[in-house]
Amino acid sequence: MRLVAEFREALASQFEMTDMGLMCYFLGIEVKQTEQGTFISQRKYAGDILERFKMESCKPMLTPVQERLKL
């Protein structure tokens, strides 16, 4: 925790910032921090896009091409 506090102080000395606790969103990316690790996703962004184009009730579909395919 000491290193985190020192890092926060170093950033605050160089940039105008506010400590708002654990990060939930950053540049449109959802961040979940758990005991098992930190996970990021764009679920909210994808949901917003579906809503914008009125497609939120569409059925999900698996990836239509082979994964990791070298083209």
C-alpha positions in Angstrom: 0.0 0.0 0.0 2.9 2.3 0.7 4.1 2.1 -3.0 0.5 2.9 -4.2 0.4 6.0 -1.9 3.8 7.1 -3.2 2.8 6.6 -6.8 -0.5 8.5 -6.2 1.5 11.4 -4.6 4.0 11.5 -7.5 1.2 11.7 -10.1 -0.6 14.4 -8.1 2.5 16.4 -8.0 2.7 16.4 -11.8 -1.0 16.3 -12.8 -4.2 17.8 -11.6 -6.1 14.7 -10.4 -8.7 13.4 -8.0 -8.5 10.0 -6.3 -11.9 8.4 -6.7 -11.2 5.0 -5.4 -11.2 1.8 -7.4 -11.5 2.2 -11.1 -14.7 1.0 -12.7 -14.4 2.6 -16.2 -11.5 4.0 -18.2 -11.8 5.4 -21.7 -14.9 3.3 -22.3 -13.4 0.1 -20.9 -15.1 -1.6 -17.9 -12.6 -2.6 -15.2 -13.4 -5.3 -12.6 -10.9 -5.8 -9.8 -11.4 -9.1 -7.8 -9.2 -11.3 -5.6 -8.5 -13.4 -8.7 -7.2 -10.5 -10.7 -8.2 -7.4 -12.8 -10.4 -8.0 -15.8 -11.3 -5.6 -18.5 -14.2 -5.7 -21.1 -16.2 -3.6 -23.4 -19.6 -5.0 -22.5 -21.1 -1.6 -21.7 -19.7 -0.1 -25.0 -21.0 -3.0 -27.0 -24.4 -2.7 -25.3 -24.5 1.1 -26.0 -23.7 0.4 -29.7 -26.5 -2.2 -29.9 -28.9 0.3 -28.2 -27.9 3.1 -30.5 -28.8 1.1 -33.6 -31.9 -0.5 -31.9 -30.4 -4.0 -32.0 -30.5 -4.8 -28.2 -33.1 -7.5 -28.7 -31.1 -9.3 -31.4 -30.0 -12.9 -30.8 -26.3 -13.3 -30.0 -24.2 -15.4 -32.4 -20.9 -17.2 -32.1 -17.9 -15.8 -34.0 -18.8 -16.5 -37.7 -15.2 -17.4 -38.7 -12.6 -19.7 -37.3 -10.7 -18.1 -34.4 -7.1 -17.2 -34.8 -7.3 -17.9 -38.5 -4.2 -16.6 -40.4 -5.4 -14.8 -43.5 
